[in-house]
Amino acid sequence: MRLSANDGGDTFRNRHDGAGNYARGVYAAIRNPIAHEEDEELQENEALEQLAAFSILARWIDTATVEKAG
């Protein structure tokens, strides 16, 4: 997946490294604990914050293009 065209620059690399790290982070820190803990209730504001974090990731994925390996 590509968030932008690969121009070989630092911005391309940083953006993709950051997005990958962000995705792994929200899954490890938000999704996994909630999925594996029973009777864990979030406060409304905390749930909205977590939803916003995943919303950013979803937007990046939605706007990305798929590049086949050559």
All heavy atoms as TSV, in Angstrom:
chain	resi	resn	atom	element	x	y	z
A	1	MET	N	N	0.841	-1.165	0.000
A	1	MET	CA	C	0.000	0.000	0.000
A	1	MET	C	C	0.889	1.232	0.000
A	1	MET	O	O	1.898	1.282	0.684
A	1	MET	CB	C	-0.907	0.004	1.215
A	1	MET	CG	C	-1.946	-1.086	1.189
A	1	MET	SD	S	-3.014	-1.092	2.638
A	1	MET	CE	C	-3.771	0.484	2.509
A	2	ARG	N	N	0.475	2.196	-0.748
A	2	ARG	CA	C	1.231	3.442	-0.834
A	2	ARG	C	C	0.345	4.612	-0.458
A	2	ARG	O	O	-0.748	4.784	-1.001
A	2	ARG	CB	C	1.779	3.658	-2.247
A	2	ARG	CG	C	2.757	2.595	-2.687
A	2	ARG	CD	C	4.055	2.735	-1.909
A	2	ARG	NE	N	4.987	1.696	-2.284
A	2	ARG	CZ	C	5.472	0.805	-1.433
A	2	ARG	NH1	N	5.102	0.819	-0.174
A	2	ARG	NH2	N	6.326	-0.100	-1.826
A	3	LEU	N	N	0.804	5.415	0.488
A	3	LEU	CA	C	0.084	6.605	0.897
A	3	LEU	C	C	0.368	7.767	-0.038
A	3	LEU	O	O	-0.401	8.720	-0.103
A	3	LEU	CB	C	0.464	6.983	2.330
A	3	LEU	CG	C	0.182	5.909	3.387
A	3	LEU	CD1	C	0.720	6.347	4.735
A	3	LEU	CD2	C	-1.292	5.609	3.458
A	4	SER	N	N	1.490	7.693	-0.743
A	4	SER	CA	C	1.869	8.700	-1.726
A	4	SER	C	C	2.849	8.054	-2.689
A	4	SER	O	O	3.345	6.950	-2.446
A	4	SER	CB	C	2.503	9.917	-1.046
A	4	SER	OG	O	3.675	9.537	-0.353
A	5	ALA	N	N	3.124	8.752	-3.774
A	5	ALA	CA	C	4.065	8.233	-4.764
A	5	ALA	C	C	5.469	8.171	-4.164
A	5	ALA	O	O	5.860	9.032	-3.386
A	5	ALA	CB	C	4.058	9.123	-6.000
A	6	ASN	N	N	6.197	7.142	-4.535
A	6	ASN	CA	C	7.554	6.975	-4.041
A	6	ASN	C	C	8.508	7.844	-4.855
A	6	ASN	O	O	8.861	7.515	-5.978
A	6	ASN	CB	C	7.984	5.514	-4.120
A	6	ASN	CG	C	9.333	5.270	-3.476
A	6	ASN	OD1	O	10.012	6.203	-3.059
A	6	ASN	ND2	N	9.709	4.020	-3.396
A	7	ASP	N	N	8.901	8.940	-4.252
A	7	ASP	CA	C	9.843	9.827	-4.922
A	7	ASP	C	C	11.270	9.586	-4.428
A	7	ASP	O	O	12.198	10.311	-4.786
A	7	ASP	CB	C	9.456	11.292	-4.721
A	7	ASP	CG	C	9.473	11.713	-3.262
A	7	ASP	OD1	O	9.807	10.879	-2.378
A	7	ASP	OD2	O	9.148	12.881	-2.989
A	8	GLY	N	N	11.432	8.566	-3.586
A	8	GLY	CA	C	12.739	8.227	-3.050
A	8	GLY	C	C	13.200	9.130	-1.927
A	8	GLY	O	O	14.309	8.986	-1.431
A	9	GLY	N	N	12.352	10.059	-1.520
A	9	GLY	CA	C	12.738	11.027	-0.496
A	9	GLY	C	C	12.418	10.581	0.922
A	9	GLY	O	O	11.749	9.580	1.163
A	10	ASP	N	N	12.911	11.389	1.850
A	10	ASP	CA	C	12.693	11.115	3.270
A	10	ASP	C	C	11.223	11.208	3.657
A	10	ASP	O	O	10.757	10.446	4.504
A	10	ASP	CB	C	13.498	12.085	4.136
A	10	ASP	CG	C	14.996	11.799	4.092
A	10	ASP	OD1	O	15.386	10.683	3.697
A	10	ASP	OD2	O	15.767	12.709	4.465
A	11	THR	N	N	10.491	12.132	3.060
A	11	THR	CA	C	9.073	12.295	3.407
A	11	THR	C	C	8.294	11.028	3.093
A	11	THR	O	O	7.494	10.562	3.912
A	11	THR	CB	C	8.461	13.494	2.666
A	11	THR	OG1	O	9.179	14.677	3.046
A	11	THR	CG2	C	6.992	13.672	3.014
A	12	PHE	N	N	8.525	10.443	1.939
A	12	PHE	CA	C	7.854	9.186	1.576
A	12	PHE	C	C	8.175	8.113	2.606
A	12	PHE	O	O	7.278	7.449	3.132
A	12	PHE	CB	C	8.287	8.732	0.179
A	12	PHE	CG	C	7.811	7.352	-0.171
A	12	PHE	CD1	C	6.535	7.155	-0.666
A	12	PHE	CD2	C	8.631	6.244	0.018
A	12	PHE	CE1	C	6.077	5.884	-0.975
A	12	PHE	CE2	C	8.188	4.971	-0.288
A	12	PHE	CZ	C	6.913	4.789	-0.788
A	13	ARG	N	N	9.438	7.922	2.888
A	13	ARG	CA	C	9.869	6.877	3.822
A	13	ARG	C	C	9.318	7.142	5.223
A	13	ARG	O	O	8.786	6.238	5.875
A	13	ARG	CB	C	11.393	6.791	3.833
A	13	ARG	CG	C	11.930	5.647	4.668
A	13	ARG	CD	C	13.452	5.462	4.566
A	13	ARG	NE	N	14.209	6.699	4.758
A	13	ARG	CZ	C	14.746	7.418	3.764
A	13	ARG	NH1	N	14.594	7.050	2.507
A	13	ARG	NH2	N	15.433	8.518	4.029
A	14	ASN	N	N	9.425	8.376	5.690
A	14	ASN	CA	C	8.926	8.711	7.023
A	14	ASN	C	C	7.424	8.510	7.138
A	14	ASN	O	O	6.927	8.005	8.153
A	14	ASN	CB	C	9.281	10.152	7.386
A	14	ASN	CG	C	10.757	10.346	7.609
A	14	ASN	OD1	O	11.483	9.409	7.919
A	14	ASN	ND2	N	11.223	11.567	7.427
A	15	ARG	N	N	6.698	8.928	6.115
A	15	ARG	CA	C	5.238	8.793	6.147
A	15	ARG	C	C	4.827	7.324	6.223
A	15	ARG	O	O	3.942	6.955	6.998
A	15	ARG	CB	C	4.640	9.444	4.909
A	15	ARG	CG	C	3.145	9.509	4.929
A	15	ARG	CD	C	2.621	10.361	3.799
A	15	ARG	NE	N	1.186	10.502	3.953
A	15	ARG	CZ	C	0.376	10.834	2.980
A	15	ARG	NH1	N	0.863	11.113	1.789
A	15	ARG	NH2	N	-0.913	10.924	3.189
A	16	HIS	N	N	5.472	6.479	5.442
A	16	HIS	CA	C	5.118	5.064	5.437
A	16	HIS	C	C	5.600	4.341	6.693
A	16	HIS	O	O	4.883	3.494	7.231
A	16	HIS	CB	C	5.623	4.403	4.155
A	16	HIS	CG	C	4.813	4.798	2.972
A	16	HIS	ND1	N	5.023	5.974	2.298
A	16	HIS	CD2	C	3.758	4.201	2.374
A	16	HIS	CE1	C	4.147	6.080	1.326
A	16	HIS	NE2	N	3.363	5.020	1.349
A	17	ASP	N	N	6.789	4.669	7.154
A	17	ASP	CA	C	7.257	4.095	8.417
A	17	ASP	C	C	6.334	4.510	9.558
A	17	ASP	O	O	5.954	3.686	10.394
A	17	ASP	CB	C	8.683	4.553	8.733
A	17	ASP	CG	C	9.729	3.907	7.848
A	17	ASP	OD1	O	9.418	2.935	7.137
A	17	ASP	OD2	O	10.883	4.407	7.871
A	18	GLY	N	N	5.959	5.783	9.593
A	18	GLY	CA	C	5.080	6.272	10.649
A	18	GLY	C	C	3.707	5.627	10.619
A	18	GLY	O	O	3.164	5.257	11.655
A	19	ALA	N	N	3.142	5.486	9.423
A	19	ALA	CA	C	1.822	4.863	9.298
A	19	ALA	C	C	1.860	3.403	9.737
A	19	ALA	O	O	0.944	2.925	10.420
A	19	ALA	CB	C	1.314	4.981	7.863
A	20	GLY	N	N	2.916	2.701	9.371
A	20	GLY	CA	C	3.051	1.303	9.798
A	20	GLY	C	C	3.186	1.182	11.301
A	20	GLY	O	O	2.544	0.332	11.933
A	21	ASN	N	N	4.003	2.044	11.878
A	21	ASN	CA	C	4.167	2.036	13.331
A	21	ASN	C	C	2.870	2.415	14.037
A	21	ASN	O	O	2.517	1.836	15.067
A	21	ASN	CB	C	5.288	2.994	13.750
A	21	ASN	CG	C	6.653	2.488	13.351
A	21	ASN	OD1	O	6.891	1.290	13.265
A	21	ASN	ND2	N	7.565	3.404	13.085
A	22	TYR	N	N	2.164	3.387	13.493
A	22	TYR	CA	C	0.891	3.823	14.058
A	22	TYR	C	C	-0.118	2.676	14.039
A	22	TYR	O	O	-0.791	2.413	15.041
A	22	TYR	CB	C	0.363	5.018	13.265
A	22	TYR	CG	C	-0.881	5.638	13.827
A	22	TYR	CD1	C	-0.809	6.557	14.857
A	22	TYR	CD2	C	-2.143	5.327	13.318
A	22	TYR	CE1	C	-1.954	7.139	15.377
A	22	TYR	CE2	C	-3.280	5.900	13.825
A	22	TYR	CZ	C	-3.189	6.811	14.854
A	22	TYR	OH	O	-4.326	7.373	15.369
A	23	ALA	N	N	-0.214	1.986	12.911
A	23	ALA	CA	C	-1.153	0.863	12.791
A	23	ALA	C	C	-0.834	-0.228	13.803
A	23	ALA	O	O	-1.730	-0.728	14.497
A	23	ALA	CB	C	-1.120	0.297	11.369
A	24	ARG	N	N	0.440	-0.598	13.893
A	24	ARG	CA	C	0.819	-1.620	14.873
A	24	ARG	C	C	0.534	-1.138	16.294
A	24	ARG	O	O	0.088	-1.915	17.144
A	24	ARG	CB	C	2.294	-1.979	14.704
A	24	ARG	CG	C	2.565	-2.851	13.473
A	24	ARG	CD	C	4.019	-3.287	13.374
A	24	ARG	NE	N	4.910	-2.177	13.072
A	24	ARG	CZ	C	5.117	-1.680	11.854
A	24	ARG	NH1	N	4.465	-2.174	10.822
A	24	ARG	NH2	N	5.957	-0.686	11.663
A	25	GLY	N	N	0.759	0.138	16.538
A	25	GLY	CA	C	0.534	0.697	17.869
A	25	GLY	C	C	-0.920	0.692	18.288
A	25	GLY	O	O	-1.241	0.293	19.408
A	26	VAL	N	N	-1.815	1.159	17.405
A	26	VAL	CA	C	-3.223	1.193	17.810
A	26	VAL	C	C	-3.792	-0.211	17.976
A	26	VAL	O	O	-4.622	-0.441	18.851
A	26	VAL	CB	C	-4.115	2.056	16.873
A	26	VAL	CG1	C	-3.716	3.511	16.935
A	26	VAL	CG2	C	-4.133	1.554	15.462
A	27	TYR	N	N	-3.331	-1.149	17.163
A	27	TYR	CA	C	-3.802	-2.521	17.346
A	27	TYR	C	C	-3.268	-3.123	18.639
A	27	TYR	O	O	-4.005	-3.765	19.382
A	27	TYR	CB	C	-3.437	-3.397	16.141
A	27	TYR	CG	C	-4.531	-3.416	15.122
A	27	TYR	CD1	C	-4.675	-2.383	14.201
A	27	TYR	CD2	C	-5.472	-4.432	15.118
A	27	TYR	CE1	C	-5.702	-2.379	13.294
A	27	TYR	CE2	C	-6.511	-4.431	14.206
A	27	TYR	CZ	C	-6.623	-3.402	13.300
A	27	TYR	OH	O	-7.654	-3.397	12.405
A	28	ALA	N	N	-1.994	-2.910	18.926
A	28	ALA	CA	C	-1.410	-3.489	20.131
A	28	ALA	C	C	-1.901	-2.810	21.404
A	28	ALA	O	O	-2.163	-3.471	22.402
A	28	ALA	CB	C	0.119	-3.401	20.052
A	29	ALA	N	N	-2.037	-1.498	21.367
A	29	ALA	CA	C	-2.362	-0.755	22.589
A	29	ALA	C	C	-3.851	-0.551	22.815
A	29	ALA	O	O	-4.275	-0.354	23.947
A	29	ALA	CB	C	-1.667	0.616	22.562
A	30	ILE	N	N	-4.637	-0.580	21.745
A	30	ILE	CA	C	-6.070	-0.314	21.887
A	30	ILE	C	C	-6.894	-1.560	21.600
A	30	ILE	O	O	-7.640	-2.033	22.444
A	30	ILE	CB	C	-6.524	0.842	20.966
A	30	ILE	CG1	C	-5.823	2.142	21.374
A	30	ILE	CG2	C	-8.035	1.012	21.006
A	30	ILE	CD1	C	-6.083	3.305	20.424
A	31	ARG	N	N	-6.774	-2.083	20.411
A	31	ARG	CA	C	-7.649	-3.179	20.001
A	31	ARG	C	C	-7.388	-4.455	20.787
A	31	ARG	O	O	-8.302	-5.081	21.306
A	31	ARG	CB	C	-7.491	-3.440	18.502
A	31	ARG	CG	C	-8.474	-4.453	17.950
A	31	ARG	CD	C	-7.805	-5.776	17.828
A	31	ARG	NE	N	-8.748	-6.816	17.443
A	31	ARG	CZ	C	-8.576	-8.063	17.775
A	31	ARG	NH1	N	-7.554	-8.427	18.509
A	31	ARG	NH2	N	-9.426	-8.977	17.393
A	32	ASN	N	N	-6.136	-4.894	20.893
A	32	ASN	CA	C	-5.844	-6.165	21.539
A	32	ASN	C	C	-6.275	-6.226	23.002
A	32	ASN	O	O	-6.918	-7.187	23.398
A	32	ASN	CB	C	-4.364	-6.527	21.389
A	32	ASN	CG	C	-4.045	-7.000	19.989
A	32	ASN	OD1	O	-4.923	-7.337	19.210
A	32	ASN	ND2	N	-2.771	-7.008	19.654
A	33	PRO	N	N	-5.954	-5.241	23.831
A	33	PRO	CA	C	-6.398	-5.331	25.233
A	33	PRO	C	C	-7.924	-5.390	25.373
A	33	PRO	O	O	-8.440	-6.151	26.187
A	33	PRO	CB	C	-5.837	-4.055	25.868
A	33	PRO	CG	C	-4.654	-3.705	25.037
A	33	PRO	CD	C	-5.049	-4.113	23.638
A	34	ILE	N	N	-8.625	-4.601	24.591
A	34	ILE	CA	C	-10.089	-4.594	24.685
A	34	ILE	C	C	-10.667	-5.934	24.239
A	34	ILE	O	O	-11.608	-6.450	24.826
A	34	ILE	CB	C	-10.682	-3.433	23.881
A	34	ILE	CG1	C	-10.303	-2.109	24.540
A	34	ILE	CG2	C	-12.195	-3.548	23.745
A	34	ILE	CD1	C	-10.664	-0.894	23.728
A	35	ALA	N	N	-10.089	-6.510	23.198
A	35	ALA	CA	C	-10.590	-7.777	22.670
A	35	ALA	C	C	-10.342	-8.944	23.616
A	35	ALA	O	O	-11.056	-9.937	23.571
A	35	ALA	CB	C	-9.947	-8.067	21.311
A	36	HIS	N	N	-9.347	-8.826	24.481
A	36	HIS	CA	C	-8.961	-9.958	25.327
A	36	HIS	C	C	-9.334	-9.806	26.796
A	36	HIS	O	O	-9.097	-10.713	27.582
A	36	HIS	CB	C	-7.455	-10.195	25.201
A	36	HIS	CG	C	-7.049	-10.546	23.806
A	36	HIS	ND1	N	-7.380	-11.737	23.202
A	36	HIS	CD2	C	-6.364	-9.839	22.879
A	36	HIS	CE1	C	-6.906	-11.761	21.969
A	36	HIS	NE2	N	-6.288	-10.617	21.741
A	37	GLU	N	N	-9.914	-8.681	27.173
A	37	GLU	CA	C	-10.303	-8.480	28.563
A	37	GLU	C	C	-11.824	-8.502	28.681
A	37	GLU	O	O	-12.515	-7.769	28.000
A	37	GLU	CB	C	-9.757	-7.149	29.093
A	37	GLU	CG	C	-8.249	-7.115	29.170
A	37	GLU	CD	C	-7.715	-5.778	29.648
A	37	GLU	OE1	O	-8.508	-4.932	30.098
A	37	GLU	OE2	O	-6.494	-5.601	29.552
A	38	GLU	N	N	-12.309	-9.364	29.545
A	38	GLU	CA	C	-13.750	-9.461	29.760
A	38	GLU	C	C	-14.211	-8.383	30.730
A	38	GLU	O	O	-13.480	-7.964	31.618
A	38	GLU	CB	C	-14.101	-10.845	30.310
A	38	GLU	CG	C	-13.845	-11.962	29.314
A	38	GLU	CD	C	-14.239	-13.308	29.881
A	38	GLU	OE1	O	-15.137	-13.370	30.742
A	38	GLU	OE2	O	-13.634	-14.300	29.454
A	39	ASP	N	N	-15.439	-7.969	30.560
A	39	ASP	CA	C	-16.072	-7.001	31.454
A	39	ASP	C	C	-15.298	-5.695	31.574
A	39	ASP	O	O	-15.306	-5.044	32.620
A	39	ASP	CB	C	-16.286	-7.602	32.852
A	39	ASP	CG	C	-17.160	-8.837	32.802
A	39	ASP	OD1	O	-18.082	-8.873	31.960
A	39	ASP	OD2	O	-16.913	-9.768	33.583
A	40	GLU	N	N	-14.626	-5.307	30.515
A	40	GLU	CA	C	-13.882	-4.045	30.507
A	40	GLU	C	C	-14.736	-2.990	29.813
A	40	GLU	O	O	-15.015	-3.076	28.637
A	40	GLU	CB	C	-12.552	-4.208	29.761
A	40	GLU	CG	C	-11.665	-2.989	29.766
A	40	GLU	CD	C	-11.032	-2.730	31.129
A	40	GLU	OE1	O	-10.908	-3.677	31.925
A	40	GLU	OE2	O	-10.683	-1.569	31.385
A	41	GLU	N	N	-15.180	-2.014	30.559
A	41	GLU	CA	C	-16.012	-0.944	30.018
A	41	GLU	C	C	-15.194	0.336	29.920
A	41	GLU	O	O	-14.488	0.697	30.861
A	41	GLU	CB	C	-17.225	-0.700	30.915
A	41	GLU	CG	C	-18.270	-1.787	30.840
A	41	GLU	CD	C	-19.012	-1.808	29.517
A	41	GLU	OE1	O	-19.294	-0.727	28.971
A	41	GLU	OE2	O	-19.293	-2.917	29.031
A	42	LEU	N	N	-15.297	0.999	28.799
A	42	LEU	CA	C	-14.611	2.266	28.602
A	42	LEU	C	C	-15.542	3.426	28.930
A	42	LEU	O	O	-16.753	3.327	28.716
A	42	LEU	CB	C	-14.170	2.410	27.149
A	42	LEU	CG	C	-13.170	1.409	26.604
A	42	LEU	CD1	C	-12.977	1.641	25.111
A	42	LEU	CD2	C	-11.851	1.533	27.331
A	43	GLN	N	N	-14.965	4.504	29.406
A	43	GLN	CA	C	-15.726	5.738	29.544
A	43	GLN	C	C	-15.998	6.266	28.143
A	43	GLN	O	O	-15.230	6.004	27.207
A	43	GLN	CB	C	-14.921	6.759	30.358
A	43	GLN	CG	C	-14.656	6.344	31.787
A	43	GLN	CD	C	-15.947	6.248	32.585
A	43	GLN	OE1	O	-16.825	7.093	32.484
A	43	GLN	NE2	N	-16.067	5.198	33.374
A	44	GLU	N	N	-17.069	7.015	27.984
A	44	GLU	CA	C	-17.450	7.506	26.658
A	44	GLU	C	C	-16.333	8.311	25.988
A	44	GLU	O	O	-16.033	8.102	24.818
A	44	GLU	CB	C	-18.714	8.359	26.745
A	44	GLU	CG	C	-19.183	8.843	25.391
A	44	GLU	CD	C	-20.458	9.661	25.463
A	44	GLU	OE1	O	-21.019	9.837	26.567
A	44	GLU	OE2	O	-20.879	10.139	24.409
A	45	ASN	N	N	-15.711	9.212	26.731
A	45	ASN	CA	C	-14.663	10.034	26.117
A	45	ASN	C	C	-13.462	9.194	25.688
A	45	ASN	O	O	-12.858	9.451	24.654
A	45	ASN	CB	C	-14.223	11.172	27.052
A	45	ASN	CG	C	-13.597	10.683	28.328
A	45	ASN	OD1	O	-13.977	9.653	28.863
A	45	ASN	ND2	N	-12.640	11.431	28.834
A	46	GLU	N	N	-13.121	8.171	26.462
A	46	GLU	CA	C	-12.004	7.299	26.096
A	46	GLU	C	C	-12.345	6.483	24.850
A	46	GLU	O	O	-11.514	6.322	23.950
A	46	GLU	CB	C	-11.657	6.370	27.254
A	46	GLU	CG	C	-10.412	5.559	27.020
A	46	GLU	CD	C	-10.043	4.692	28.218
A	46	GLU	OE1	O	-10.813	4.614	29.190
A	46	GLU	OE2	O	-8.965	4.093	28.160
A	47	ALA	N	N	-13.573	5.996	24.776
A	47	ALA	CA	C	-14.003	5.240	23.602
A	47	ALA	C	C	-13.978	6.115	22.349
A	47	ALA	O	O	-13.550	5.668	21.273
A	47	ALA	CB	C	-15.402	4.670	23.828
A	48	LEU	N	N	-14.410	7.361	22.463
A	48	LEU	CA	C	-14.389	8.282	21.323
A	48	LEU	C	C	-12.966	8.590	20.882
A	48	LEU	O	O	-12.679	8.677	19.683
A	48	LEU	CB	C	-15.141	9.561	21.657
A	48	LEU	CG	C	-16.655	9.422	21.771
A	48	LEU	CD1	C	-17.262	10.710	22.319
A	48	LEU	CD2	C	-17.276	9.035	20.445
A	49	GLU	N	N	-12.059	8.749	21.823
A	49	GLU	CA	C	-10.654	8.985	21.486
A	49	GLU	C	C	-10.067	7.786	20.737
A	49	GLU	O	O	-9.347	7.942	19.749
A	49	GLU	CB	C	-9.837	9.256	22.751
A	49	GLU	CG	C	-10.147	10.577	23.404
A	49	GLU	CD	C	-9.552	10.702	24.796
A	49	GLU	OE1	O	-9.013	9.706	25.333
A	49	GLU	OE2	O	-9.630	11.806	25.361
A	50	GLN	N	N	-10.385	6.600	21.202
A	50	GLN	CA	C	-9.881	5.399	20.542
A	50	GLN	C	C	-10.495	5.243	19.148
A	50	GLN	O	O	-9.807	4.856	18.201
A	50	GLN	CB	C	-10.149	4.173	21.411
A	50	GLN	CG	C	-9.312	4.186	22.671
A	50	GLN	CD	C	-9.521	2.967	23.535
A	50	GLN	OE1	O	-10.224	2.031	23.176
A	50	GLN	NE2	N	-8.894	2.976	24.701
A	51	LEU	N	N	-11.763	5.558	19.024
A	51	LEU	CA	C	-12.414	5.519	17.721
A	51	LEU	C	C	-11.757	6.507	16.757
A	51	LEU	O	O	-11.529	6.202	15.591
A	51	LEU	CB	C	-13.903	5.829	17.867
A	51	LEU	CG	C	-14.741	5.800	16.604
A	51	LEU	CD1	C	-14.690	4.425	15.949
A	51	LEU	CD2	C	-16.171	6.181	16.922
A	52	ALA	N	N	-11.411	7.681	17.248
A	52	ALA	CA	C	-10.736	8.675	16.415
A	52	ALA	C	C	-9.375	8.166	15.948
A	52	ALA	O	O	-8.979	8.394	14.795
A	52	ALA	CB	C	-10.578	9.988	17.184
A	53	ALA	N	N	-8.656	7.473	16.817
A	53	ALA	CA	C	-7.355	6.924	16.438
A	53	ALA	C	C	-7.511	5.928	15.291
A	53	ALA	O	O	-6.752	5.959	14.316
A	53	ALA	CB	C	-6.695	6.261	17.642
A	54	PHE	N	N	-8.501	5.059	15.383
A	54	PHE	CA	C	-8.732	4.091	14.308
A	54	PHE	C	C	-9.291	4.767	13.059
A	54	PHE	O	O	-9.049	4.320	11.942
A	54	PHE	CB	C	-9.653	2.958	14.770
A	54	PHE	CG	C	-8.913	1.870	15.484
A	54	PHE	CD1	C	-8.972	1.764	16.855
A	54	PHE	CD2	C	-8.143	0.962	14.781
A	54	PHE	CE1	C	-8.276	0.761	17.523
A	54	PHE	CE2	C	-7.444	-0.043	15.432
A	54	PHE	CZ	C	-7.508	-0.144	16.813
A	55	SER	N	N	-10.019	5.850	13.231
A	55	SER	CA	C	-10.564	6.585	12.094
A	55	SER	C	C	-9.438	7.166	11.235
A	55	SER	O	O	-9.516	7.140	10.001
A	55	SER	CB	C	-11.490	7.698	12.581
A	55	SER	OG	O	-11.997	8.433	11.494
A	56	ILE	N	N	-8.408	7.681	11.868
A	56	ILE	CA	C	-7.254	8.191	11.126
A	56	ILE	C	C	-6.635	7.070	10.304
A	56	ILE	O	O	-6.370	7.222	9.106
A	56	ILE	CB	C	-6.210	8.800	12.084
A	56	ILE	CG1	C	-6.745	10.081	12.708
A	56	ILE	CG2	C	-4.883	9.054	11.365
A	56	ILE	CD1	C	-5.897	10.591	13.855
A	57	LEU	N	N	-6.415	5.928	10.923
A	57	LEU	CA	C	-5.832	4.782	10.228
A	57	LEU	C	C	-6.724	4.343	9.066
A	57	LEU	O	O	-6.237	4.084	7.960
A	57	LEU	CB	C	-5.606	3.632	11.211
A	57	LEU	CG	C	-5.005	2.362	10.627
A	57	LEU	CD1	C	-3.643	2.631	10.005
A	57	LEU	CD2	C	-4.918	1.288	11.710
A	58	ALA	N	N	-8.027	4.289	9.296
A	58	ALA	CA	C	-8.958	3.880	8.241
A	58	ALA	C	C	-8.933	4.849	7.061
A	58	ALA	O	O	-8.989	4.432	5.900
A	58	ALA	CB	C	-10.376	3.772	8.803
A	59	ARG	N	N	-8.814	6.138	7.334
A	59	ARG	CA	C	-8.750	7.125	6.254
A	59	ARG	C	C	-7.488	6.937	5.429
A	59	ARG	O	O	-7.510	6.996	4.208
A	59	ARG	CB	C	-8.826	8.545	6.801
A	59	ARG	CG	C	-8.830	9.587	5.683
A	59	ARG	CD	C	-9.178	10.996	6.118
A	59	ARG	NE	N	-9.035	11.300	7.520
A	59	ARG	CZ	C	-7.928	11.830	8.073
A	59	ARG	NH1	N	-6.879	12.095	7.340
A	59	ARG	NH2	N	-7.909	12.103	9.361
A	60	TRP	N	N	-6.366	6.704	6.105
A	60	TRP	CA	C	-5.121	6.469	5.374
A	60	TRP	C	C	-5.238	5.241	4.481
A	60	TRP	O	O	-4.810	5.253	3.334
A	60	TRP	CB	C	-3.960	6.281	6.334
A	60	TRP	CG	C	-3.537	7.511	7.064
A	60	TRP	CD1	C	-3.857	8.813	6.777
A	60	TRP	CD2	C	-2.704	7.565	8.215
A	60	TRP	NE1	N	-3.280	9.666	7.683
A	60	TRP	CE2	C	-2.555	8.924	8.583
A	60	TRP	CE3	C	-2.064	6.599	8.985
A	60	TRP	CZ2	C	-1.796	9.329	9.667
A	60	TRP	CZ3	C	-1.308	7.005	10.068
A	60	TRP	CH2	C	-1.173	8.352	10.405
A	61	ILE	N	N	-5.826	4.176	4.996
A	61	ILE	CA	C	-5.990	2.950	4.221
A	61	ILE	C	C	-6.927	3.188	3.045
A	61	ILE	O	O	-6.670	2.755	1.925
A	61	ILE	CB	C	-6.500	1.800	5.116
A	61	ILE	CG1	C	-5.408	1.403	6.117
A	61	ILE	CG2	C	-6.937	0.601	4.280
A	61	ILE	CD1	C	-5.889	0.494	7.223
A	62	ASP	N	N	-8.015	3.903	3.299
A	62	ASP	CA	C	-9.000	4.173	2.247
A	62	ASP	C	C	-8.426	4.974	1.104
A	62	ASP	O	O	-8.813	4.776	-0.056
A	62	ASP	CB	C	-10.197	4.883	2.873
A	62	ASP	CG	C	-11.375	4.967	1.931
A	62	ASP	OD1	O	-11.711	3.931	1.301
A	62	ASP	OD2	O	-11.962	6.054	1.818
A	63	THR	N	N	-7.508	5.879	1.382
A	63	THR	CA	C	-6.957	6.736	0.330
A	63	THR	C	C	-5.676	6.169	-0.280
A	63	THR	O	O	-5.164	6.736	-1.241
A	63	THR	CB	C	-6.686	8.153	0.858
A	63	THR	OG1	O	-5.750	8.099	1.930
A	63	THR	CG2	C	-7.977	8.822	1.321
A	64	ALA	N	N	-5.166	5.091	0.273
A	64	ALA	CA	C	-3.924	4.499	-0.232
A	64	ALA	C	C	-4.171	3.765	-1.548
A	64	ALA	O	O	-5.297	3.401	-1.883
A	64	ALA	CB	C	-3.354	3.524	0.799
A	65	THR	N	N	-3.105	3.573	-2.272
A	65	THR	CA	C	-3.158	2.760	-3.491
A	65	THR	C	C	-2.380	1.476	-3.248
A	65	THR	O	O	-1.468	1.426	-2.419
A	65	THR	CB	C	-2.544	3.508	-4.693
A	65	THR	OG1	O	-1.190	3.865	-4.383
A	65	THR	CG2	C	-3.334	4.757	-5.020
A	66	VAL	N	N	-2.750	0.446	-3.972
A	66	VAL	CA	C	-2.079	-0.850	-3.841
A	66	VAL	C	C	-1.050	-0.956	-4.951
A	66	VAL	O	O	-1.355	-0.730	-6.116
A	66	VAL	CB	C	-3.096	-2.008	-3.926
A	66	VAL	CG1	C	-2.375	-3.358	-3.884
A	66	VAL	CG2	C	-4.113	-1.910	-2.801
A	67	GLU	N	N	0.151	-1.288	-4.555
A	67	GLU	CA	C	1.230	-1.452	-5.518
A	67	GLU	C	C	1.669	-2.904	-5.492
A	67	GLU	O	O	2.038	-3.431	-4.446
A	67	GLU	CB	C	2.396	-0.539	-5.140
A	67	GLU	CG	C	3.527	-0.551	-6.131
A	67	GLU	CD	C	4.613	0.419	-5.724
A	67	GLU	OE1	O	4.339	1.632	-5.720
A	67	GLU	OE2	O	5.717	-0.048	-5.423
A	68	LYS	N	N	1.622	-3.565	-6.654
A	68	LYS	CA	C	2.031	-4.961	-6.724
A	68	LYS	C	C	3.546	-5.060	-6.745
A	68	LYS	O	O	4.219	-4.235	-7.362
A	68	LYS	CB	C	1.456	-5.614	-7.973
A	68	LYS	CG	C	-0.055	-5.744	-7.934
A	68	LYS	CD	C	-0.552	-6.479	-9.127
A	68	LYS	CE	C	-2.064	-6.609	-9.049
A	68	LYS	NZ	N	-2.599	-7.369	-10.167
A	69	ALA	N	N	4.041	-6.077	-6.049
A	69	ALA	CA	C	5.489	-6.304	-6.039
A	69	ALA	C	C	5.942	-6.713	-7.429
A	69	ALA	O	O	5.265	-7.468	-8.127
A	69	ALA	CB	C	5.842	-7.382	-5.029
A	70	GLY	N	N	7.074	-6.188	-7.822
A	70	GLY	CA	C	7.564	-6.442	-9.168
A	70	GLY	C	C	8.575	-7.460	-9.276
A	70	GLY	O	O	9.092	-8.319	-8.968
